[in-house]
Amino acid sequence: MPDIMEYLLRLALAAVCGGAIGLEREIRLKEAGVRTHLIVCFASCMMMLVSKYGFYDMLEFAAAHSYDTMKLDPSRIAAGLVTAIGFLGAGTIFARNRVVTGLTTAAGLWATVGIGMTLGAGMYLISLFGTGFIVVVQAILHRDHVLVGHVAAVVSVQLSGEPDALERFQQTLEGLGLKPSGCKYERKEDGVSATLHFDHLPCPAGELGRLLAPLMAEPYIKSLHW
């Protein structure tokens, strides 16, 4: 059975590993950052320590009092951790305008629990490898990466009531090389509201404002947001 310094080492490593995963999320301005991942990893490591070593006194008590049976299941707390993290992961997932965000962050939180559990179990190499793997995957294979294509987007535009405003808008989009995968137009008292869905953009998400800037120079466009 490890001593108290071994326990503290595992908890400290859990905080470092969780913080490393959360740092990448925070740099990318995601909902769950350093604090969330650090706490999740630290707490799961602590619970794993309790699950694995917290009931040795019960076995000693049973042996001292000559109890015939004393059954313990060290895996019960660990199994509960895997399902309990679901509520926290669900809180990072958002759906707006037919676009779902936060799935990677939720998966990262779930994986962070695994890092904390393996550290609590004393599986150092697996924990460090898992931390590095998760950080690299989240940092490199994001949706703006060249390997997976640029991010999709939903663009909402408010057009004026001019008779040819919609036709001119469509021509401007073609001139910019933008081909929406779906369009929704709604006529209102003060003009036309358009919602455009793009499955693939010719630029990263951070450059979308520069790409759409020419639209704001058009007099028939009243507002534009994405």
N, C-alpha and C positions, 0 to 999 in steps of 0.2 A: 504494500500500500504506500503511495507517494507521501512525502512529507508536505508541510504547509508551503514551503518555498516552491515546490513543484506545482502546487495548485496555483500559486500567484503567478508563476511563469506562464502557465497555460492561459490564465485570464489576461495577462498583459499582451501575449501574442494574439489572442482573440481580438483585443481592442485595436491592435496595430493592423491586423488583416482586415477587419471590418472597416476601419477608417480608410484603408487604401482603396477598397472597393467603393466606398461612399465618396471618396474624393473625386474619382472619375465621373460619378453621377453629378456631383455638385458643380464641377467645371462645365458640364453640359447643361446646367440649369434645370436639372430634373427635380421632381417633387421630393424624393427622399435622398438626402445627401450624407455628409460625413457623420453627423450626430446619429441619424437614424440607423445607418448600417453598423456604426460602432456599437451602439447600444444593443442592437439585435444580435450581433456576433458575441459580444461580451455576455449577454444574458443567456444565450443558448449554451455557451461554454459552461457557465455557472450551473445551469440546470443539468447539463450532462455530467458534471462533477458530482452533483447530488444524486443523480440517477445511478452512477457507477460506484460511488464510494460512500454515499451518505447513510447507508443502512448497515454498515459493518458492525455497529454497536448492537443492532438487533440480533445479528448472528451470534455475537459474543454473549449477549444476554441469554439467548436460547441455549447455548452450550453450557453456560454457567448454571442454569436451572434445569438442565437435563430434559428440555422439551424434546418430544419425539420428532416433531416436524416444525419447520419454520421456512416458509416458501417466500422467496423474493424474486421479482422479475425486473432486472435492471433496464430492460428495453422499453418499459411502459412510458416513462417520462420522455424518452427519446422519440417514441412514436407519436406522443402527443405534441411535441414541438413541431413536427413536420406538418401536421394539420392546423395547429394553432396559428402559424404564421400567415395562413390564408387571409385572415381578416385584415391584416396590415397590408398585404400585397394588394388586396381588392381596393383599398383606399387610394392607391396610386394610379389606378386605371380610370381613364376618363374617355367618354365617347361624345364627340361634338361634331356636328355636320358630317356624319357618316365616317368620321375618322377616329380611330381608337388609338389612344396614346397611353404610355405608362406600362405596357406589357413587359418590356425589357427590364424596367426598374423593379416590377413585381417579381419577375423571375430572378433578378439579382438578389433581392431580399431573401427569397426562398433558398437560393444557393448559399447566401451568407449564413443562414442557420446551419447548413451543412458544414461550413467551415468551422463555426463555433463548436459544433458537436464533435467533429474530428479532433479539434484541439483539446476539448474536454476529455476525450478518450485517450489522449496522449499520442495521436497519430500525426506527428509533426510534419514529416515530409509530404504526406498527402494533403495536409492543410495548406502548406506553403505553395505546393504545386497548384492546388485548386484556386488559391487566391490569385496567383499570377495568371492562371488561365482565364479566370473571370474578368480580371482587369484588362487583359489584352483583347479578349473578345469584345467587350463593351467599348473599348477605346478605338479599336480598328474597324470592326464590322458593324458600324452604325449605318443608318439608312442613307447617309450622304456619301458613303464610301463608293469608290469606283467599282468595286466588285459586286455590289448589290444594287447599284443605280441610285439616282437622286431621289429625294424625298417627294412624296405626293402632297398635294395641297388642295384646299377648297378656297376659292376666291369669290367674294361677294361684291357686286358692283351695282351702284344706283345710277341709272341713266336718266337724262332729262326727257321731257315729253315731245321732243322734236320727232317728226314723222320718220326721218331716216336715221335716227340715233342708233337703233339696234343694228342696222345694216352696216353703218360706219364702224361700230364697235367690233363686229365680226371681221371686217376687213383689217382693222388695226391688229387684232389678235393674230391673223394669218401673217401679217407683216412682221410680227415679233417671233414667229415660229412656234406659237402656242396652239396646241390642238387639244381642247378639253375632251375628256372621255365621256362626260355627261353634262348636260346643261338644263337649267330650270329657269324659266322666265315667268315673271308675274307682273301684270300691268296694274299700276296704282294711279291714284289721282294726279300725282306730281311727276309721273314718268314710269319707267320700267325697272324692276328689280331683277337682277340676273345672278344666279348661283352656278359657278363653274367648277367641275371636278376634274383634277388632273392626276392621272395615275403615274406620270413620269414627267419631270421637268428638265429642261435643258441646262439647269444650273443648280448648285447646292441651295438649301433652304435659306442660308444666310445672305445669298445674293438675289433672292427673289424680289426684294424691294427695288434694286437697281434695274432688274429686268422689266418690272411693271411701271417704272417711273415715267416712261413716255405716255402711258395711259392718262396720268394725272394732268398732262398738258392739253388733253383734248377738252374742248369747252362743253361737250355734251355729257361728260362723265362728272357726276356730282359727288360721289364718294366711292372709295375703294378700300377694302380690307381683306385680310387673309389670316 
